[in-house]
Amino acid sequence: MAFYQKETEKKLIGIVPEVLKTRVISQVRADRVLVLSPHPDDDALGCGGILKMLSDNGAKIKVIYFSDGSQGNRENKSDVELVEVRENEAREAGKILGVGEEKFLRLPDTRLTSDSEIVTQIRREIEFEKYDLILAPSFDDPHPDHHAVAVMLGMALRNFDQHINIWLYEIWGTGRINRLFLIDKLIDDKIEALRQHKSQMKVKRYDEAVMALNHFRALSAGVGEYAEAFWVIGPREYRKLVEVFGRHHQSRN
């Protein structure tokens, strides 16, 4: 099976198909899926719907959680006891979405950087496990931890010439996209998974925020009620993007 996607037969409205070159997907299948999640709830927030469909279609899904999530409280202060709580919440959410394996790196929350050892781990993971699909935070995401993970993925793909499907999900605001994945039939599963993150819903209603984002994406294209948005890009293009960003960053310092 490897990787398969099916476009919807619904007609898109406005400038979505012509100008934005965005395709609307109703079916996705893959054998092996890797998810890069900066925090213990970002996988459910950014791509919970597509994860549920992938697992229902037989995919083996592994999620790597980068930060320990210890500052996920109203005070934004490190809470060691919160680490275990959030990991357990991620596991419970993963059961609903069909995640088969989790790995918690427990890096400092809100302080993720382009760590060479972590980049090497990502590279080895990709090379040895032969994933059909990688889901990662968007390069456009303004959250520093999310952006750091996106950069590390780009660094891990350096000199990587094999084909692999990379879908970048969005959480904090809208950025460039070229795929919309319809989740109308999966919305209840996504909401149930998000509700497992009880510690975070007490801080902010992240579930309501991402549902509003998914609702906006679907309505703006006129294809349904809810859709997760992605920027699909190949390894070579992604690598070039990271290199350009790196040069721009250095020129400003």
C-alpha positions in Angstrom: 0.0 0.0 0.0 2.8 2.5 0.9 1.1 5.9 0.5 -2.3 6.7 -1.0 -4.5 9.8 -1.1 -7.8 10.4 -2.7 -9.2 13.8 -3.6 -12.8 14.8 -2.9 -15.3 15.1 -5.7 -16.8 18.2 -4.1 -16.3 21.4 -6.0 -14.2 24.0 -4.3 -15.2 27.6 -4.1 -13.3 30.9 -4.6 -9.6 31.0 -5.3 -8.6 27.9 -3.4 -8.1 25.6 -6.4 -6.8 28.1 -9.0 -4.6 30.4 -7.0 -3.7 28.6 -3.8 -3.3 25.3 -5.6 -4.8 23.5 -2.7 -6.2 19.9 -3.1 -8.9 18.6 -0.9 -8.3 15.1 0.4 -11.0 12.7 1.7 -9.0 9.5 2.0 -5.4 8.8 3.1 -3.6 5.5 3.6 0.0 4.7 4.6 1.9 1.7 6.0 4.2 3.5 8.4 3.7 7.0 9.8 6.1 9.2 11.9 4.6 12.2 13.8 6.9 14.9 15.3 5.1 16.6 18.1 6.7 19.5 19.9 4.5 19.0 23.0 2.4 16.1 24.3 -0.8 17.4 22.8 0.3 18.8 19.4 -0.3 15.6 17.5 -3.9 15.5 18.5 -4.3 19.3 17.9 -2.7 19.5 14.5 -3.4 16.2 12.9 -5.7 14.1 15.1 -8.3 13.6 12.4 -5.9 12.3 9.8 -4.2 10.1 12.4 -7.5 8.5 13.2 -8.1 7.7 9.5 -4.6 6.4 9.0 -4.8 4.0 11.9 -8.3 2.9 10.9 -6.8 2.1 7.5 -4.1 0.0 9.1 -1.2 2.4 9.5 1.5 1.8 12.1 2.0 5.2 13.8 4.8 6.4 16.0 4.8 9.8 17.7 8.0 11.5 19.0 7.2 14.1 21.7 10.0 16.6 22.1 9.4 18.8 25.1 8.5 17.6 28.5 5.5 19.9 28.7 6.4 21.0 32.2 5.3 24.6 31.7 1.8 23.8 30.5 0.2 25.8 33.3 -1.2 29.3 33.9 2.0 30.4 35.6 4.3 29.3 32.8 6.6 27.9 35.4 8.2 24.5 35.3 6.2 21.8 37.2 8.0 18.4 37.3 4.9 16.6 38.4 3.1 17.8 35.2 5.5 15.8 33.0 4.1 12.4 33.9 0.6 13.8 33.9 0.9 15.0 30.3 2.6 11.9 29.1 -0.3 9.8 30.4 -2.7 12.1 28.8 -0.9 11.8 25.5 -1.0 8.0 25.8 -4.8 8.0 26.4 -5.3 10.4 23.5 -3.1 8.1 21.4 -5.3 5.1 22.1 -8.3 6.9 20.7 -6.4 8.0 17.6 -4.7 4.7 17.0 -1.1 5.6 17.9 1.0 2.4 18.2 4.2 3.8 19.7 5.3 6.9 21.7 8.7 8.2 22.4 9.2 11.0 25.0 12.4 13.0 24.6 11.6 15.2 27.7 13.5 18.3 26.4 13.0 21.6 28.3 9.6 23.0 27.6 9.6 26.4 25.7 13.3 26.1 25.1 13.7 23.7 22.2 16.7 24.5 19.9 18.3 22.9 16.9 20.1 20.2 18.9 22.6 18.1 16.7 22.0 14.9 18.8 18.2 15.2 18.3 18.7 15.9 14.6 20.8 12.7 14.3 18.1 10.7 16.1 15.5 12.0 13.7 17.7 11.1 10.7 18.3 7.6 12.0 14.6 7.1 12.6 13.7 8.1 9.1 16.5 6.0 7.5 16.0 2.8 9.4 12.2 2.7 9.8 11.4 3.6 6.1 8.3 5.7 6.9 5.8 6.4 4.1 4.6 9.7 5.7 6.0 12.2 8.2 3.7 14.6 10.0 5.4 17.6 11.5 4.7 21.2 12.7 4.6 23.8 10.0 7.6 25.9 9.3 5.3 28.9 9.5 4.1 28.1 13.0 5.1 31.1 15.2 5.5 29.1 18.4 9.3 28.8 19.0 9.1 25.1 20.0 7.1 24.2 17.0 9.4 26.1 14.7 12.5 24.5 16.3 11.1 21.0 15.5 10.4 22.1 12.0 14.0 23.3 11.6 15.4 20.1 13.1 13.4 18.0 10.6 14.9 20.1 7.8 18.4 19.5 9.2 17.8 15.8 9.5 16.9 15.7 5.8 20.2 17.1 4.7 21.6 15.0 1.8 18.5 12.8 2.0 17.6 11.9 -1.6 15.0 9.3 -1.1 11.3 10.1 -1.7 9.2 10.6 1.4 5.8 12.3 2.0 6.1 15.2 4.4 2.9 16.9 5.6 3.3 19.9 7.8 0.3 20.6 10.1 -0.8 23.9 11.6 -1.8 24.9 15.1 -1.0 28.5 16.0 -2.5 30.4 13.2 -2.7 30.0 9.4 0.2 29.7 7.1 0.9 28.4 3.6 -1.0 25.2 2.7 -1.7 23.0 -0.3 -3.8 20.2 1.2 -7.1 20.2 3.1 -8.1 16.9 4.7 -11.8 16.6 5.5 -12.5 15.4 9.0 -16.3 15.8 9.3 -16.6 12.1 10.0 -13.6 12.1 12.3 -14.4 15.2 14.4 -15.9 13.3 17.3 -12.8 11.1 17.7 -10.5 14.2 17.5 -12.6 16.0 20.2 -12.5 12.9 22.4 -8.7 12.7 22.0 -8.3 16.3 22.9 -10.4 16.0 26.0 -7.9 13.5 27.3 -5.5 16.4 27.8 -7.4 17.6 30.9 -4.4 19.5 32.4 -4.2 21.6 29.3 -7.9 22.3 28.8 -7.8 23.8 32.4 -5.2 26.3 31.2 -6.8 27.3 27.9 -9.5 25.8 25.7 -7.1 24.6 23.0 -9.8 22.2 21.8 -12.1 25.1 21.0 -9.3 27.0 19.3 -8.3 24.3 17.0 -11.8 23.3 16.2 -12.4 26.9 15.1 -9.3 26.7 12.9 -10.5 23.5 11.3 -14.0 25.0 10.8 -12.5 28.0 9.2 -10.4 26.0 6.8 -13.4 23.9 5.6 -15.8 26.8 5.3 -13.3 29.0 3.4 -13.0 26.2 0.7 -16.7 25.4 0.8 -16.1 21.7 1.2 -17.6 20.7 4.6 -17.6 21.6 8.2 -14.1 20.7 9.4 -10.8 20.2 7.7 -7.2 19.9 8.8 -4.8 22.0 6.7 -1.3 20.8 5.6 1.6 22.0 3.6 2.9 19.0 1.6 6.5 19.3 0.6 9.3 17.0 -0.5 12.7 16.5 1.2 14.7 18.5 -1.3 12.4 21.5 -1.2 12.1 21.4 2.6 15.9 21.2 2.9 16.3 24.3 0.7 13.8 26.2 2.8 15.7 25.5 6.0 19.0 26.6 4.3 17.4 29.8 3.2 16.0 30.4 6.6 19.4 29.8 8.2 21.1 32.3 5.9 18.4 34.9 6.6 18.7 34.3 10.4 22.5 34.7 10.3 22.3 38.0 8.3 20.0 39.5 10.9 22.4 38.7 13.8 
